[in-house]
Amino acid sequence: MDLICSPRQENKILVKTRQTTKAMIPKQVFIEVTHRCNLKCVHCYLEGSCVNELSTHEFKNILDQFSDLGVFFIGFTGGEVFVRPDFLEIADYARAKGIFYHIQTNGTFINEEIAERIRKLNPTKVEISIYGATAKTHDAITGVAGSFERSVAALRHLRERNIRISMKTTIMNKNLAELRDLELLASEIGAIFIPDPLISAGIIRSENPIRYRLTDEEFKKFMIQRSWHKETEVNKVKVPLERKLICTAGLTKCTVAPDGHVYPCVLWRMSAGNLDKELFMDVWQGQLFKEIRSVKLEDLSVCSKCTQAHLCVRCPGFAYLDREDFLAPSPENCRMVKNLLEVREVDR
């Protein structure tokens, strides 16, 4: 979890972390308030998803439950959160309940007035997706002319109000050439740059986004530019294999979809229940999450025997999307490790 808070806020977080860990309450919940979006990004895994969204009152009821249970951090995401005219009301309700939260958005709805309202709501950060260092590249990926100008303006509006901002970029074959310029853009604006080279398979869309994944050679180029292949004192530290291969999805975090379905994470779309009909704690203590929490290293029959497992950060969501088996290896994670080893070999 990536937070910058005052010492007083940090103390509250530490206390709540101990409480939630002891009680097996999720520390973090992502809430997808909608799957609707005003952009048509070529790599979106949710494009075309249409569900009956919970009402403002129903989302507030869920936030009441989270507050009572001690859940202390929420990530509001979509779709595009600002497609819902009641989003800031929902976010304000979370703030009033003492829940820390951040916002993930494409930024196209954030003008100076909205930026000022966000400032007053005091999120821990706002993440805005930027897919190119130029309007030509970004707008080609989003499918909407003028989206680059509006998203970059949103970052500036927020930065001017001292709101912590991140510029999140999915790196793909359509924008890898602008990687350095993207980093420079983020630096110039004053945003944390978060490049992500992993593209998941589409959940329901007809055209699979994986065709925009980096090739092996492009993946290696990305790793070299970001120095991913360099061994530092940090990544030399021995991390237990369980922490590398067993994700925290379903253990300390989960996702709530717009229609109330609860999933282990945004990619791992196995429903554990629906908050339109059930209380969150009943879902959290239900059969699916019990099964996930019972997974041991030996249950990962392939990954646990892999000689390169110590280099992997296995994603069960990717494995489920690619193989419909969350215990299987994720082919994309395997490919990442393979490329990492090849880059290191050349670099010696």
Contacts in CASP RR format, 6 or more apart in sequence:
PFRMAT RR
TARGET T0000
AUTHOR 0000-0000-0000
METHOD contacts of the structure
MODEL  1
MDLICSPRQENKILVKTRQTTKAMIPKQVFIEVTHRCNLKCVHCYLEGSC
VNELSTHEFKNILDQFSDLGVFFIGFTGGEVFVRPDFLEIADYARAKGIF
YHIQTNGTFINEEIAERIRKLNPTKVEISIYGATAKTHDAITGVAGSFER
SVAALRHLRERNIRISMKTTIMNKNLAELRDLELLASEIGAIFIPDPLIS
AGIIRSENPIRYRLTDEEFKKFMIQRSWHKETEVNKVKVPLERKLICTAG
LTKCTVAPDGHVYPCVLWRMSAGNLDKELFMDVWQGQLFKEIRSVKLEDL
SVCSKCTQAHLCVRCPGFAYLDREDFLAPSPENCRMVKNLLEVREVDR
1 27 0 8 1.000
1 28 0 8 1.000
1 73 0 8 1.000
2 125 0 8 1.000
3 9 0 8 1.000
3 10 0 8 1.000
3 13 0 8 1.000
3 73 0 8 1.000
3 100 0 8 1.000
3 124 0 8 1.000
3 125 0 8 1.000
4 124 0 8 1.000
4 125 0 8 1.000
4 164 0 8 1.000
5 13 0 8 1.000
5 100 0 8 1.000
5 124 0 8 1.000
9 100 0 8 1.000
12 72 0 8 1.000
13 72 0 8 1.000
13 73 0 8 1.000
13 100 0 8 1.000
16 27 0 8 1.000
16 70 0 8 1.000
16 72 0 8 1.000
17 27 0 8 1.000
17 72 0 8 1.000
19 25 0 8 1.000
19 70 0 8 1.000
20 26 0 8 1.000
20 27 0 8 1.000
20 70 0 8 1.000
20 71 0 8 1.000
20 72 0 8 1.000
20 252 0 8 1.000
21 27 0 8 1.000
21 252 0 8 1.000
23 69 0 8 1.000
23 70 0 8 1.000
24 284 0 8 1.000
25 69 0 8 1.000
25 70 0 8 1.000
25 71 0 8 1.000
25 284 0 8 1.000
26 71 0 8 1.000
26 250 0 8 1.000
26 252 0 8 1.000
26 253 0 8 1.000
26 254 0 8 1.000
26 284 0 8 1.000
27 71 0 8 1.000
27 72 0 8 1.000
27 73 0 8 1.000
27 252 0 8 1.000
27 253 0 8 1.000
28 71 0 8 1.000
28 73 0 8 1.000
28 74 0 8 1.000
28 75 0 8 1.000
28 252 0 8 1.000
28 253 0 8 1.000
29 66 0 8 1.000
29 71 0 8 1.000
29 73 0 8 1.000
29 74 0 8 1.000
29 75 0 8 1.000
29 253 0 8 1.000
29 254 0 8 1.000
29 255 0 8 1.000
29 256 0 8 1.000
30 74 0 8 1.000
30 75 0 8 1.000
30 76 0 8 1.000
30 77 0 8 1.000
30 253 0 8 1.000
30 254 0 8 1.000
30 255 0 8 1.000
30 256 0 8 1.000
30 265 0 8 1.000
30 266 0 8 1.000
31 59 0 8 1.000
31 62 0 8 1.000
31 74 0 8 1.000
31 75 0 8 1.000
31 76 0 8 1.000
31 77 0 8 1.000
31 255 0 8 1.000
31 256 0 8 1.000
32 77 0 8 1.000
32 78 0 8 1.000
32 79 0 8 1.000
32 255 0 8 1.000
32 256 0 8 1.000
32 257 0 8 1.000
32 258 0 8 1.000
32 266 0 8 1.000
33 53 0 8 1.000
33 59 0 8 1.000
33 76 0 8 1.000
33 77 0 8 1.000
33 78 0 8 1.000
33 81 0 8 1.000
33 84 0 8 1.000
33 87 0 8 1.000
33 90 0 8 1.000
33 258 0 8 1.000
34 53 0 8 1.000
34 78 0 8 1.000
34 79 0 8 1.000
34 80 0 8 1.000
34 81 0 8 1.000
34 83 0 8 1.000
34 84 0 8 1.000
34 258 0 8 1.000
35 46 0 8 1.000
35 48 0 8 1.000
35 49 0 8 1.000
35 50 0 8 1.000
35 51 0 8 1.000
35 78 0 8 1.000
35 79 0 8 1.000
35 257 0 8 1.000
35 258 0 8 1.000
36 79 0 8 1.000
36 80 0 8 1.000
36 83 0 8 1.000
36 84 0 8 1.000
37 44 0 8 1.000
37 46 0 8 1.000
37 47 0 8 1.000
37 78 0 8 1.000
37 79 0 8 1.000
37 80 0 8 1.000
37 83 0 8 1.000
37 106 0 8 1.000
38 80 0 8 1.000
38 83 0 8 1.000
38 106 0 8 1.000
38 108 0 8 1.000
38 109 0 8 1.000
38 144 0 8 1.000
39 80 0 8 1.000
39 106 0 8 1.000
39 108 0 8 1.000
39 142 0 8 1.000
39 143 0 8 1.000
39 144 0 8 1.000
39 147 0 8 1.000
40 47 0 8 1.000
40 142 0 8 1.000
40 143 0 8 1.000
40 144 0 8 1.000
41 47 0 8 1.000
41 129 0 8 1.000
41 131 0 8 1.000
41 141 0 8 1.000
41 142 0 8 1.000
41 143 0 8 1.000
42 141 0 8 1.000
42 143 0 8 1.000
42 174 0 8 1.000
42 209 0 8 1.000
42 212 0 8 1.000
43 141 0 8 1.000
43 170 0 8 1.000
43 172 0 8 1.000
43 199 0 8 1.000
43 209 0 8 1.000
43 212 0 8 1.000
44 205 0 8 1.000
44 209 0 8 1.000
45 200 0 8 1.000
45 201 0 8 1.000
45 202 0 8 1.000
45 203 0 8 1.000
45 205 0 8 1.000
45 209 0 8 1.000
45 267 0 8 1.000
45 321 0 8 1.000
46 78 0 8 1.000
46 79 0 8 1.000
46 202 0 8 1.000
46 203 0 8 1.000
46 204 0 8 1.000
46 205 0 8 1.000
47 205 0 8 1.000
48 204 0 8 1.000
48 205 0 8 1.000
49 203 0 8 1.000
49 204 0 8 1.000
51 257 0 8 1.000
51 258 0 8 1.000
51 259 0 8 1.000
52 258 0 8 1.000
52 259 0 8 1.000
53 84 0 8 1.000
53 258 0 8 1.000
53 259 0 8 1.000
54 62 0 8 1.000
54 258 0 8 1.000
54 259 0 8 1.000
54 260 0 8 1.000
54 275 0 8 1.000
54 276 0 8 1.000
56 86 0 8 1.000
56 89 0 8 1.000
56 90 0 8 1.000
58 260 0 8 1.000
58 275 0 8 1.000
58 276 0 8 1.000
59 90 0 8 1.000
59 93 0 8 1.000
60 90 0 8 1.000
60 93 0 8 1.000
62 256 0 8 1.000
62 260 0 8 1.000
62 275 0 8 1.000
62 280 0 8 1.000
63 74 0 8 1.000
63 90 0 8 1.000
63 93 0 8 1.000
63 94 0 8 1.000
63 97 0 8 1.000
63 99 0 8 1.000
64 97 0 8 1.000
65 279 0 8 1.000
65 280 0 8 1.000
65 281 0 8 1.000
66 74 0 8 1.000
66 97 0 8 1.000
66 99 0 8 1.000
66 280 0 8 1.000
67 97 0 8 1.000
67 98 0 8 1.000
67 99 0 8 1.000
69 280 0 8 1.000
69 281 0 8 1.000
71 99 0 8 1.000
72 98 0 8 1.000
72 99 0 8 1.000
72 100 0 8 1.000
73 99 0 8 1.000
73 100 0 8 1.000
73 101 0 8 1.000
73 124 0 8 1.000
74 94 0 8 1.000
74 99 0 8 1.000
74 100 0 8 1.000
74 101 0 8 1.000
74 102 0 8 1.000
75 101 0 8 1.000
75 102 0 8 1.000
75 103 0 8 1.000
75 104 0 8 1.000
76 87 0 8 1.000
76 90 0 8 1.000
76 91 0 8 1.000
76 94 0 8 1.000
76 101 0 8 1.000
76 102 0 8 1.000
76 103 0 8 1.000
76 104 0 8 1.000
77 103 0 8 1.000
77 104 0 8 1.000
77 266 0 8 1.000
78 104 0 8 1.000
78 258 0 8 1.000
80 105 0 8 1.000
80 106 0 8 1.000
80 108 0 8 1.000
80 109 0 8 1.000
81 87 0 8 1.000
81 103 0 8 1.000
81 104 0 8 1.000
81 105 0 8 1.000
82 105 0 8 1.000
82 107 0 8 1.000
82 108 0 8 1.000
82 109 0 8 1.000
82 110 0 8 1.000
82 114 0 8 1.000
83 109 0 8 1.000
84 90 0 8 1.000
88 114 0 8 1.000
88 117 0 8 1.000
88 118 0 8 1.000
88 121 0 8 1.000
91 101 0 8 1.000
91 103 0 8 1.000
91 121 0 8 1.000
91 123 0 8 1.000
92 121 0 8 1.000
94 101 0 8 1.000
95 101 0 8 1.000
95 121 0 8 1.000
95 122 0 8 1.000
100 124 0 8 1.000
101 123 0 8 1.000
101 124 0 8 1.000
102 123 0 8 1.000
102 124 0 8 1.000
102 125 0 8 1.000
102 126 0 8 1.000
102 127 0 8 1.000
103 118 0 8 1.000
103 123 0 8 1.000
103 125 0 8 1.000
103 126 0 8 1.000
103 127 0 8 1.000
104 127 0 8 1.000
104 129 0 8 1.000
104 168 0 8 1.000
105 126 0 8 1.000
105 127 0 8 1.000
105 128 0 8 1.000
105 129 0 8 1.000
105 154 0 8 1.000
106 128 0 8 1.000
106 129 0 8 1.000
106 142 0 8 1.000
106 147 0 8 1.000
106 151 0 8 1.000
107 128 0 8 1.000
107 129 0 8 1.000
107 150 0 8 1.000
107 151 0 8 1.000
107 154 0 8 1.000
107 155 0 8 1.000
108 144 0 8 1.000
108 147 0 8 1.000
108 150 0 8 1.000
108 151 0 8 1.000
108 154 0 8 1.000
109 154 0 8 1.000
110 118 0 8 1.000
110 128 0 8 1.000
110 153 0 8 1.000
110 154 0 8 1.000
110 157 0 8 1.000
110 158 0 8 1.000
111 153 0 8 1.000
111 154 0 8 1.000
111 157 0 8 1.000
112 157 0 8 1.000
114 157 0 8 1.000
115 154 0 8 1.000
115 157 0 8 1.000
115 158 0 8 1.000
115 160 0 8 1.000
115 161 0 8 1.000
115 163 0 8 1.000
116 161 0 8 1.000
118 126 0 8 1.000
118 158 0 8 1.000
118 161 0 8 1.000
118 163 0 8 1.000
119 158 0 8 1.000
119 161 0 8 1.000
119 162 0 8 1.000
119 163 0 8 1.000
123 163 0 8 1.000
124 164 0 8 1.000
125 163 0 8 1.000
125 164 0 8 1.000
125 165 0 8 1.000
125 166 0 8 1.000
126 158 0 8 1.000
126 163 0 8 1.000
126 164 0 8 1.000
126 165 0 8 1.000
126 166 0 8 1.000
127 165 0 8 1.000
127 166 0 8 1.000
127 167 0 8 1.000
127 168 0 8 1.000
127 194 0 8 1.000
128 151 0 8 1.000
128 154 0 8 1.000
128 155 0 8 1.000
128 158 0 8 1.000
128 165 0 8 1.000
128 166 0 8 1.000
128 167 0 8 1.000
128 168 0 8 1.000
128 191 0 8 1.000
129 151 0 8 1.000
129 168 0 8 1.000
129 169 0 8 1.000
129 170 0 8 1.000
130 138 0 8 1.000
130 148 0 8 1.000
130 151 0 8 1.000
130 152 0 8 1.000
130 155 0 8 1.000
130 167 0 8 1.000
130 168 0 8 1.000
130 169 0 8 1.000
130 182 0 8 1.000
130 185 0 8 1.000
130 186 0 8 1.000
131 137 0 8 1.000
131 138 0 8 1.000
131 141 0 8 1.000
131 142 0 8 1.000
131 169 0 8 1.000
131 170 0 8 1.000
131 174 0 8 1.000
131 175 0 8 1.000
132 138 0 8 1.000
132 141 0 8 1.000
132 148 0 8 1.000
132 169 0 8 1.000
132 175 0 8 1.000
132 178 0 8 1.000
132 181 0 8 1.000
132 182 0 8 1.000
133 175 0 8 1.000
133 178 0 8 1.000
133 181 0 8 1.000
133 182 0 8 1.000
133 184 0 8 1.000
133 185 0 8 1.000
134 148 0 8 1.000
134 178 0 8 1.000
134 181 0 8 1.000
135 146 0 8 1.000
135 148 0 8 1.000
135 149 0 8 1.000
137 174 0 8 1.000
137 175 0 8 1.000
137 178 0 8 1.000
138 147 0 8 1.000
138 148 0 8 1.000
138 151 0 8 1.000
138 175 0 8 1.000
139 145 0 8 1.000
139 146 0 8 1.000
139 147 0 8 1.000
139 148 0 8 1.000
140 174 0 8 1.000
141 172 0 8 1.000
141 174 0 8 1.000
141 175 0 8 1.000
142 148 0 8 1.000
152 185 0 8 1.000
152 189 0 8 1.000
155 165 0 8 1.000
155 167 0 8 1.000
155 189 0 8 1.000
155 191 0 8 1.000
156 189 0 8 1.000
158 165 0 8 1.000
159 165 0 8 1.000
159 189 0 8 1.000
159 190 0 8 1.000
159 191 0 8 1.000
164 192 0 8 1.000
165 189 0 8 1.000
165 190 0 8 1.000
165 191 0 8 1.000
165 192 0 8 1.000
166 191 0 8 1.000
166 192 0 8 1.000
166 193 0 8 1.000
166 194 0 8 1.000
167 182 0 8 1.000
167 185 0 8 1.000
167 186 0 8 1.000
167 189 0 8 1.000
167 191 0 8 1.000
167 192 0 8 1.000
167 193 0 8 1.000
167 194 0 8 1.000
168 194 0 8 1.000
168 196 0 8 1.000
169 175 0 8 1.000
169 182 0 8 1.000
169 193 0 8 1.000
169 194 0 8 1.000
169 195 0 8 1.000
169 196 0 8 1.000
170 196 0 8 1.000
170 197 0 8 1.000
170 199 0 8 1.000
171 179 0 8 1.000
171 195 0 8 1.000
171 196 0 8 1.000
171 197 0 8 1.000
171 214 0 8 1.000
171 222 0 8 1.000
172 197 0 8 1.000
172 199 0 8 1.000
172 212 0 8 1.000
172 213 0 8 1.000
172 214 0 8 1.000
173 212 0 8 1.000
173 213 0 8 1.000
173 214 0 8 1.000
173 215 0 8 1.000
173 218 0 8 1.000
174 212 0 8 1.000
175 182 0 8 1.000
176 214 0 8 1.000
176 218 0 8 1.000
176 221 0 8 1.000
176 222 0 8 1.000
179 195 0 8 1.000
179 222 0 8 1.000
179 225 0 8 1.000
179 226 0 8 1.000
180 225 0 8 1.000
182 193 0 8 1.000
182 195 0 8 1.000
183 193 0 8 1.000
183 195 0 8 1.000
186 192 0 8 1.000
186 193 0 8 1.000
187 193 0 8 1.000
195 222 0 8 1.000
195 226 0 8 1.000
197 214 0 8 1.000
197 219 0 8 1.000
197 222 0 8 1.000
197 336 0 8 1.000
198 315 0 8 1.000
198 318 0 8 1.000
198 332 0 8 1.000
198 336 0 8 1.000
199 209 0 8 1.000
199 210 0 8 1.000
199 212 0 8 1.000
199 213 0 8 1.000
200 209 0 8 1.000
200 210 0 8 1.000
200 267 0 8 1.000
200 317 0 8 1.000
200 318 0 8 1.000
200 321 0 8 1.000
200 332 0 8 1.000
201 208 0 8 1.000
201 209 0 8 1.000
201 210 0 8 1.000
201 318 0 8 1.000
201 321 0 8 1.000
201 322 0 8 1.000
202 208 0 8 1.000
202 209 0 8 1.000
202 210 0 8 1.000
202 321 0 8 1.000
203 269 0 8 1.000
203 321 0 8 1.000
213 332 0 8 1.000
214 222 0 8 1.000
216 335 0 8 1.000
216 338 0 8 1.000
216 339 0 8 1.000
216 342 0 8 1.000
219 335 0 8 1.000
219 336 0 8 1.000
219 339 0 8 1.000
220 339 0 8 1.000
220 342 0 8 1.000
220 343 0 8 1.000
222 228 0 8 1.000
223 229 0 8 1.000
223 339 0 8 1.000
223 340 0 8 1.000
223 343 0 8 1.000
224 343 0 8 1.000
224 347 0 8 1.000
228 340 0 8 1.000
228 343 0 8 1.000
229 340 0 8 1.000
229 343 0 8 1.000
229 344 0 8 1.000
229 347 0 8 1.000
231 344 0 8 1.000
239 310 0 8 1.000
241 297 0 8 1.000
241 304 0 8 1.000
241 309 0 8 1.000
241 310 0 8 1.000
242 297 0 8 1.000
244 309 0 8 1.000
244 310 0 8 1.000
244 312 0 8 1.000
244 313 0 8 1.000
244 314 0 8 1.000
245 297 0 8 1.000
245 300 0 8 1.000
245 303 0 8 1.000
245 304 0 8 1.000
245 309 0 8 1.000
245 312 0 8 1.000
245 314 0 8 1.000
246 295 0 8 1.000
246 297 0 8 1.000
246 300 0 8 1.000
246 314 0 8 1.000
247 265 0 8 1.000
247 314 0 8 1.000
247 315 0 8 1.000
247 316 0 8 1.000
247 317 0 8 1.000
249 264 0 8 1.000
249 265 0 8 1.000
249 268 0 8 1.000
249 292 0 8 1.000
249 316 0 8 1.000
249 317 0 8 1.000
250 264 0 8 1.000
250 265 0 8 1.000
250 289 0 8 1.000
250 292 0 8 1.000
250 293 0 8 1.000
251 292 0 8 1.000
251 293 0 8 1.000
253 265 0 8 1.000
254 262 0 8 1.000
254 263 0 8 1.000
254 264 0 8 1.000
254 265 0 8 1.000
254 272 0 8 1.000
254 284 0 8 1.000
254 289 0 8 1.000
255 262 0 8 1.000
255 263 0 8 1.000
255 264 0 8 1.000
255 265 0 8 1.000
255 266 0 8 1.000
256 262 0 8 1.000
256 263 0 8 1.000
256 275 0 8 1.000
257 263 0 8 1.000
259 274 0 8 1.000
259 276 0 8 1.000
260 274 0 8 1.000
260 275 0 8 1.000
260 276 0 8 1.000
261 271 0 8 1.000
261 273 0 8 1.000
261 274 0 8 1.000
261 275 0 8 1.000
262 271 0 8 1.000
262 272 0 8 1.000
262 273 0 8 1.000
262 274 0 8 1.000
262 275 0 8 1.000
262 280 0 8 1.000
262 283 0 8 1.000
262 284 0 8 1.000
263 269 0 8 1.000
263 270 0 8 1.000
263 271 0 8 1.000
263 272 0 8 1.000
264 270 0 8 1.000
264 272 0 8 1.000
264 288 0 8 1.000
264 289 0 8 1.000
264 292 0 8 1.000
264 316 0 8 1.000
264 317 0 8 1.000
264 326 0 8 1.000
265 317 0 8 1.000
267 315 0 8 1.000
267 317 0 8 1.000
267 318 0 8 1.000
267 320 0 8 1.000
267 321 0 8 1.000
268 316 0 8 1.000
268 317 0 8 1.000
268 320 0 8 1.000
268 326 0 8 1.000
269 320 0 8 1.000
270 288 0 8 1.000
270 320 0 8 1.000
270 326 0 8 1.000
271 288 0 8 1.000
272 283 0 8 1.000
272 284 0 8 1.000
272 286 0 8 1.000
272 287 0 8 1.000
272 288 0 8 1.000
272 289 0 8 1.000
273 283 0 8 1.000
273 288 0 8 1.000
274 283 0 8 1.000
275 283 0 8 1.000
283 289 0 8 1.000
292 326 0 8 1.000
295 327 0 8 1.000
297 304 0 8 1.000
298 304 0 8 1.000
299 327 0 8 1.000
300 314 0 8 1.000
300 327 0 8 1.000
301 327 0 8 1.000
302 328 0 8 1.000
302 329 0 8 1.000
303 309 0 8 1.000
303 312 0 8 1.000
303 314 0 8 1.000
303 329 0 8 1.000
306 312 0 8 1.000
306 329 0 8 1.000
308 337 0 8 1.000
308 341 0 8 1.000
311 337 0 8 1.000
311 340 0 8 1.000
311 341 0 8 1.000
312 333 0 8 1.000
312 334 0 8 1.000
312 336 0 8 1.000
312 337 0 8 1.000
313 333 0 8 1.000
314 329 0 8 1.000
314 330 0 8 1.000
314 333 0 8 1.000
315 330 0 8 1.000
315 332 0 8 1.000
315 333 0 8 1.000
316 326 0 8 1.000
316 327 0 8 1.000
316 330 0 8 1.000
317 326 0 8 1.000
317 330 0 8 1.000
318 330 0 8 1.000
318 331 0 8 1.000
318 332 0 8 1.000
318 333 0 8 1.000
319 325 0 8 1.000
319 326 0 8 1.000
319 327 0 8 1.000
319 328 0 8 1.000
319 329 0 8 1.000
319 330 0 8 1.000
319 333 0 8 1.000
320 326 0 8 1.000
322 330 0 8 1.000
322 331 0 8 1.000
322 332 0 8 1.000
323 331 0 8 1.000
END
